[in-house]
Amino acid sequence: MAASATLHCLTGCAIGEVLGLVIGTALGWSTAPTIATAVALAFFFGYLLTLIPLRRAGVAWGAAVKLALAADTVSIIVMEIVDNGVMLVIPGAMDAGLTSGLFWGALAFAFLVAFLVTTPVNKWIIGRGKGHAVVHAYHH
């Protein structure tokens, strides 16, 4: 369940990260606003991917938002710190253009590292009956 929850989180984070990095890079923004946009979009899409099945299961908006926040916040925070940290420490990754193999290779590597670091965090959270354990019943 932890790997599945992490993959779910990674999907939302990756959508937001890629979109934010593409926007920032395409507009020639510096590193800080590009990362801020990517992180904001990662949270948005991470929560959205939890909200959609909750709403389909008939959960009211207010309850669905509370469940999504409880299920995803820690996972998204860890994932964002790790994947953005990896991007920042790879020389030239944030300055590489969208057509650069360095940019996309570094981003793929950052997502892999984030998945590997976040999975045990999610396992610990789920083992305590929190995180995705809270919304798991609605996904079936």
Backbone bond lengths (Angstrom), bond angles and torsions (degrees), N, CA, C in turn:
res aa  C-N    CA-C-N  psi(-1)  N-CA   C-N-CA  omega(-1)  CA-C   N-CA-C  phi
1 M - - - 1.449 - - 1.534 110.70 -
2 A 1.327 117.14 -35.09 1.468 120.15 -179.10 1.525 111.18 -64.50
3 A 1.333 116.66 -42.96 1.469 119.68 179.18 1.520 110.39 -64.72
4 S 1.322 116.91 -40.36 1.466 121.02 178.57 1.528 110.75 -64.34
5 A 1.330 116.75 -44.39 1.471 120.65 178.05 1.524 111.10 -62.44
6 T 1.334 116.01 -39.61 1.462 119.95 180.00 1.517 111.06 -68.86
7 L 1.321 116.70 -40.38 1.463 120.10 177.19 1.525 110.60 -63.47
8 H 1.325 116.52 -39.87 1.464 121.61 176.26 1.524 109.87 -60.32
9 C 1.331 116.11 -46.78 1.454 121.32 179.53 1.528 110.46 -64.59
10 L 1.324 115.80 -42.84 1.464 120.66 -179.92 1.526 111.09 -61.30
11 T 1.316 117.03 -37.52 1.468 120.13 179.63 1.522 110.57 -61.19
12 G 1.321 116.79 -50.58 1.465 119.90 179.00 1.515 111.89 -63.68
13 C 1.325 115.67 -43.59 1.474 119.57 179.26 1.520 110.90 -63.53
14 A 1.323 116.90 -41.20 1.466 120.01 -178.34 1.524 111.21 -65.10
15 I 1.323 116.65 -41.25 1.468 119.43 177.46 1.528 109.45 -58.41
16 G 1.324 116.38 -49.75 1.462 120.70 -179.37 1.509 113.07 -66.20
17 E 1.334 116.09 -43.17 1.470 120.32 179.50 1.523 111.18 -60.89
18 V 1.323 115.75 -51.28 1.470 119.24 -178.13 1.523 110.07 -60.39
19 L 1.321 116.62 -47.38 1.461 120.09 -179.96 1.531 110.68 -60.02
20 G 1.330 117.24 -46.25 1.464 120.78 -179.83 1.519 112.76 -64.69
21 L 1.333 116.77 -42.80 1.462 119.61 179.25 1.521 111.47 -68.14
22 V 1.320 116.45 -37.01 1.468 119.61 177.35 1.526 110.27 -65.60
23 I 1.327 117.02 -45.01 1.469 120.80 179.18 1.528 110.05 -60.38
24 G 1.327 116.55 -51.54 1.464 120.54 -177.73 1.523 113.00 -62.66
25 T 1.335 115.70 -41.92 1.468 119.76 -179.73 1.522 110.89 -69.11
26 A 1.318 116.81 -43.99 1.461 121.06 -178.73 1.530 111.71 -63.84
27 L 1.329 116.23 -33.70 1.461 119.97 -179.79 1.529 112.70 -89.67
28 G 1.331 116.49 0.20 1.458 120.22 177.09 1.515 114.10 73.06
29 W 1.330 117.58 24.95 1.457 120.81 -179.97 1.520 110.11 -70.77
30 S 1.311 115.54 157.87 1.461 120.51 174.41 1.531 108.90 -75.44
31 T 1.309 115.73 176.21 1.465 121.43 -174.71 1.524 113.06 -60.40
32 A 1.325 118.74 -47.06 1.467 121.45 -174.21 1.534 113.37 -59.59
33 P 1.352 119.74 -52.85 1.464 118.05 -179.98 1.532 112.52 -68.04
34 T 1.327 117.02 -29.15 1.459 119.80 177.79 1.520 110.05 -65.98
35 I 1.324 116.69 -46.73 1.467 120.09 179.23 1.523 110.71 -66.41
36 A 1.319 117.46 -40.32 1.471 120.32 178.75 1.531 111.00 -59.96
37 T 1.308 116.72 -42.80 1.469 120.84 177.85 1.523 110.54 -65.31
38 A 1.327 116.83 -44.08 1.464 121.02 179.97 1.525 111.03 -62.08
39 V 1.320 117.21 -42.60 1.467 121.04 -179.85 1.528 110.75 -66.29
40 A 1.332 116.53 -44.95 1.469 119.65 178.93 1.534 110.89 -59.77
41 L 1.319 116.84 -43.91 1.460 120.28 179.19 1.529 111.81 -69.67
42 A 1.328 117.56 -32.69 1.467 120.55 176.62 1.528 110.48 -63.60
43 F 1.319 117.30 -43.67 1.465 120.30 176.41 1.528 110.34 -62.75
44 F 1.324 116.48 -45.71 1.463 120.11 -179.39 1.530 111.33 -57.02
45 F 1.327 117.09 -53.24 1.457 120.39 -177.33 1.530 112.08 -71.58
46 G 1.326 117.34 -32.70 1.463 119.94 175.62 1.520 111.18 -60.77
47 Y 1.327 116.38 -48.04 1.458 120.12 177.98 1.530 111.53 -67.28
48 L 1.322 116.23 -39.65 1.467 120.33 -178.93 1.525 111.74 -58.83
49 L 1.329 116.70 -41.14 1.462 119.58 -178.81 1.531 112.32 -69.64
50 T 1.304 117.59 -16.26 1.461 120.84 171.96 1.528 110.21 -90.00
51 L 1.316 116.78 -37.78 1.464 120.56 -178.65 1.534 112.58 -64.53
52 I 1.307 117.45 -40.20 1.469 120.23 -175.68 1.526 112.12 -56.88
53 P 1.355 119.92 -53.97 1.462 117.86 179.45 1.524 113.39 -66.75
54 L 1.321 117.90 -30.76 1.459 119.77 177.25 1.532 110.60 -64.84
55 R 1.314 116.30 -43.96 1.471 120.00 178.45 1.526 110.49 -65.79
56 R 1.345 117.60 -39.81 1.471 120.80 177.30 1.523 111.36 -62.91
57 A 1.347 116.63 -28.78 1.462 121.29 178.89 1.528 111.69 -81.59
58 G 1.339 116.38 0.65 1.455 120.39 176.28 1.519 114.96 91.14
59 V 1.320 117.71 9.66 1.463 121.06 179.01 1.530 108.59 -74.55
60 A 1.324 116.35 131.95 1.465 121.77 179.70 1.524 110.40 -61.84
61 W 1.341 116.35 154.17 1.462 121.49 -176.38 1.520 112.82 -52.63
62 G 1.320 117.02 -50.72 1.468 120.42 -177.16 1.516 112.11 -60.00
63 A 1.316 116.32 -45.90 1.466 120.67 178.76 1.524 110.89 -67.00
64 A 1.330 117.17 -38.55 1.467 121.05 179.97 1.529 110.77 -64.36
65 V 1.316 117.24 -41.65 1.468 120.72 178.93 1.531 109.66 -64.08
66 K 1.332 117.63 -44.29 1.465 120.66 178.66 1.523 110.92 -61.75
67 L 1.319 117.10 -42.86 1.467 120.92 178.61 1.527 111.30 -63.77
68 A 1.332 117.11 -43.23 1.467 120.76 179.62 1.522 110.62 -63.62
69 L 1.314 117.44 -42.79 1.466 120.52 178.36 1.526 110.56 -62.28
70 A 1.326 116.40 -43.76 1.464 120.49 179.97 1.526 111.70 -66.94
71 A 1.316 116.09 -37.23 1.462 120.35 -175.09 1.519 113.07 -77.16
72 D 1.310 117.87 -34.82 1.466 120.27 -165.78 1.521 117.00 -113.58
73 T 1.300 118.93 -19.49 1.459 120.07 -169.63 1.525 113.37 -57.85
74 V 1.318 118.47 -52.26 1.462 120.29 -177.67 1.527 110.30 -63.13
75 S 1.323 116.57 -43.28 1.455 121.12 -179.41 1.527 111.14 -60.85
76 I 1.317 117.14 -45.16 1.463 120.63 -179.82 1.529 110.57 -66.09
77 I 1.322 117.24 -41.21 1.468 119.97 179.66 1.530 110.25 -59.63
78 V 1.331 116.40 -49.00 1.467 119.93 -179.83 1.522 110.13 -61.03
79 M 1.331 115.91 -46.32 1.459 119.81 -177.69 1.529 111.30 -61.81
80 E 1.301 117.06 -41.83 1.464 121.06 -178.90 1.522 112.10 -67.71
81 I 1.312 116.85 -41.23 1.472 119.60 177.81 1.525 109.59 -61.86
82 V 1.324 116.13 -45.52 1.462 119.65 -176.32 1.521 111.27 -69.12
83 D 1.343 117.85 -52.42 1.471 116.82 -173.88 1.520 112.34 -67.87
84 N 1.319 118.12 -36.39 1.463 118.72 176.72 1.520 111.43 -71.99
85 G 1.323 116.73 -35.25 1.458 119.86 175.71 1.518 112.03 -61.35
86 V 1.331 116.20 -42.72 1.468 120.29 177.95 1.527 110.11 -62.77
87 M 1.318 116.83 -45.05 1.465 119.87 179.27 1.530 111.24 -60.02
88 L 1.326 116.59 -37.11 1.466 120.02 -178.26 1.526 112.81 -72.87
89 V 1.336 117.80 -29.45 1.466 118.92 -177.20 1.524 113.36 -89.43
90 I 1.320 118.12 -13.03 1.466 119.92 176.23 1.528 107.25 -81.71
91 P 1.326 117.06 115.31 1.468 120.34 -176.10 1.536 112.46 -55.50
92 G 1.321 114.73 124.82 1.453 121.34 175.41 1.521 115.79 81.55
93 A 1.325 118.92 -5.03 1.466 120.30 -175.06 1.526 112.49 -63.02
94 M 1.318 116.56 -43.32 1.465 119.34 -177.94 1.528 112.30 -74.63
95 D 1.309 117.20 -20.64 1.461 120.38 179.64 1.525 112.70 -95.87
96 A 1.322 116.61 -9.04 1.468 120.15 179.81 1.523 108.92 -70.10
97 G 1.274 117.09 145.03 1.460 121.81 -179.71 1.521 111.95 -75.34
98 L 1.314 114.88 169.92 1.466 120.94 -179.15 1.523 113.08 -66.25
99 T 1.307 117.06 -17.86 1.468 120.30 178.62 1.531 111.54 -94.19
100 S 1.308 116.58 4.55 1.452 121.59 -176.21 1.529 112.08 -88.67
101 G 1.317 115.33 134.09 1.452 120.36 174.07 1.519 111.38 -64.87
102 L 1.341 116.85 -30.74 1.455 121.05 177.76 1.523 110.74 -60.92
103 F 1.317 116.57 -46.48 1.465 120.60 -179.59 1.524 110.86 -59.12
104 W 1.323 117.39 -53.49 1.459 121.38 -175.76 1.520 112.03 -70.97
105 G 1.332 117.37 -36.16 1.459 120.11 176.56 1.520 112.01 -65.97
106 A 1.331 115.84 -42.76 1.464 120.41 177.96 1.523 110.63 -64.20
107 L 1.316 116.80 -40.22 1.463 120.49 179.89 1.535 110.70 -65.60
108 A 1.315 117.32 -43.77 1.469 120.50 177.82 1.534 110.28 -61.86
109 F 1.329 116.63 -43.37 1.456 120.59 177.99 1.527 110.60 -63.16
110 A 1.332 117.10 -41.06 1.467 121.49 178.93 1.527 110.77 -61.19
111 F 1.326 116.84 -41.02 1.469 119.95 178.15 1.527 111.12 -65.99
112 L 1.321 117.26 -39.62 1.464 120.53 178.36 1.526 110.79 -62.67
113 V 1.317 116.80 -47.21 1.465 120.31 179.11 1.526 110.31 -62.60
114 A 1.334 117.06 -42.37 1.464 120.96 179.18 1.530 110.79 -61.32
115 F 1.324 117.51 -41.15 1.464 121.12 177.59 1.528 110.20 -62.04
116 L 1.325 116.73 -46.39 1.467 120.83 -177.61 1.525 112.39 -65.57
117 V 1.315 117.69 -34.24 1.465 121.11 178.99 1.524 111.31 -78.93
118 T 1.322 117.54 -37.95 1.462 121.36 -174.19 1.531 112.76 -78.65
119 T 1.324 118.42 -28.57 1.466 120.06 -178.16 1.534 112.16 -57.41
120 P 1.340 120.15 -49.86 1.474 117.29 178.43 1.525 113.41 -64.99
121 V 1.323 117.02 -29.59 1.461 120.17 175.84 1.527 109.05 -63.60
122 N 1.340 116.18 -47.08 1.462 119.80 178.60 1.527 111.49 -63.88
123 K 1.326 117.24 -37.33 1.467 120.23 178.18 1.526 110.00 -60.52
124 W 1.311 116.18 -44.73 1.461 120.78 179.08 1.534 110.65 -63.13
125 I 1.332 117.14 -44.22 1.466 121.39 -178.95 1.533 110.20 -64.92
126 I 1.321 116.92 -46.12 1.464 121.31 -179.72 1.528 110.06 -63.68
127 G 1.329 117.07 -39.20 1.461 121.20 178.19 1.516 113.20 -61.08
128 R 1.310 116.07 -22.90 1.471 121.54 177.43 1.530 111.69 -92.46
129 G 1.362 116.42 5.87 1.464 120.34 179.17 1.513 113.82 78.62
130 K 1.319 116.20 19.21 1.464 120.83 -178.40 1.527 109.40 -118.76
131 G 1.329 117.22 -171.19 1.462 121.34 178.78 1.517 111.09 61.99
132 H 1.313 115.61 -134.93 1.462 119.43 -176.56 1.522 112.76 -69.37
133 A 1.316 118.24 -13.60 1.465 119.91 173.98 1.531 109.63 -61.31
134 V 1.324 116.65 -29.70 1.465 122.19 -178.53 1.532 111.36 -69.71
135 V 1.330 117.62 -36.25 1.472 120.32 -176.73 1.515 113.56 -102.08
136 H 1.320 116.46 -5.08 1.472 120.01 -175.41 1.535 111.82 -57.31
137 A 1.290 117.79 -38.38 1.470 121.76 -178.28 1.533 111.93 -61.87
138 Y 1.303 117.37 -27.66 1.466 121.52 -178.66 1.526 112.72 -82.56
139 H 1.310 117.80 -13.53 1.471 121.66 -176.71 1.512 112.48 -89.24
140 H 1.319 117.27 4.47 1.479 119.17 -178.71 1.494 110.91 -116.67
